[in-house]
Amino acid sequence: MNHLWARLSLAFALVIALGILAVALLINRATDTAFRVYVRDTLRAALPRVTEELAEYYRTHGTWAGIGQFINQRRRQHPSAPRLVLTDANGRIIVGAGRLRPGQRLPPALRPLRVPIRVDEEVVGYAVFLPPGTVGPRLPALEQAFLTTVRNMLWTAVLVVLLGAVLLSVATARYVTAPLRQVATAARRLARREFHHRVPEKGPAEVVAVARAFNEMATALERSENAQRQLLADIAHELRTPLTVIQANLQAMLDGVYPINGREVARLYDEVRLLHRLVEDLRDLALADMGRLPLHRQTVDLRAFIHHIVDTFHLAAAAQDIRVHLHTPPHPVHITGDPDRLGQIMHNVLNNALRHTPPGGEITVRVREDRSSGWVRVEITDTGPGIPPEHLPHVFDRFWRGDPARTREAGGTGLGLAIVRSLVEAHGGQVGVTSTPGRGSTFWFTLPCCPNGHHDEQRAPH
Ligand code: ADP
């Protein structure tokens, strides 16, 4: 009884059974009453004929003596005729029936039923036809048999319908709960990591909604599982490359192929540093994913902060013949953030811009503050080659690189922008990029700012 289908079946069957029983009882009662009335009326119709016979008896005999025998004989001839009670002119019973014994007076309740028997205009007695049920509950035998047949048929019909109702209830309940069983089976398969399994989306609207929600969840899980596998493969690949270089170089030194000198060791040191950065970046991303990236928040004047970063960046840009412009509001822009992490965001985006801008190009940094909405927006625009539209949705993905053939030496780890997105989001902001291939790209991020701002983090301005 712990199964939903069993409970549903029971509930359906109970409701149907109660309904059928109520209807059956009503029909039974109505048939009984209507039939008794019908029998009584039919018998009454025969009354004048009988009173005529009784009057004839009295006229012939001049007395009621021996009438009992006459009536009994008549009863034997007509077994289904109504019970007759005969009284004298004073209402004293001469021929009784059931509890009405000769010598008693006719009970007042039966008086309206009596029919006078007249001989030469004089009332010589009364005949009373007892309606069915007055003397006993039973109807005359034939009529009683008819009523019993009707009753039996009625109860047989009730039983058949009840049985049908129970079978139908069980079938309906099993049908209604079938999708639930399918979802349960699918959930178990999902638990066994069979992520491709789906449930059919058919049936009533609610069932379709559950199946659809389940399938969406399975799809999301499958995607996440694939992404995780891909990530693990990417991590292994990224770690293996510098490790292989280090191992090969060390082996070459040990074998005497390379001399063990400062320059070779410095090269190896660069590889180890890259490896270290990769591991640090991965750790940051993992912590950000878990929402546990430690942020040492403090009030920062973003305007002064960016001025300082761009100042230190000028030198590297000038070395590549790239000019850097900075536009900031004329007043301080206070935000709450971790200066180290904010520096990391700016460095990653600025280094990308520097890497992709050809000599003679320009990099423009803009800080725009919107006090009314409570957001500050930082834009870094370069005059590099830009990013094709089909690449734009991927630039913030982990290990995604515009040019897969590009080696680590020529670029970063493919984690730079992923880190930027995680750090900006950890500060409650958003990131994005717009680009015109051939003309350059603009990477932007927003951060909550300004004490009077009304933040709605879901709707940061783009
Ligand atoms: P990495 O720079 O280490 O490859 P990033 O996550 O920093 O990884 O960047 C991902 C990709 O986005 C880059 O490989 C590059 O194709 C593209 N990209 C990033 N910044 C720029 C830019 N300023 N101009 C053009 N493409 C860019």
Residues whose N, C-alpha, C, O or C-beta is under 5 A from the ligand:
A	BS01	ADP	N352 A353 H356 G384 G386 I387 V395 W400 R401 G402 D403 G411 G412 T413 G414 L415 G416 L417 A418 S441
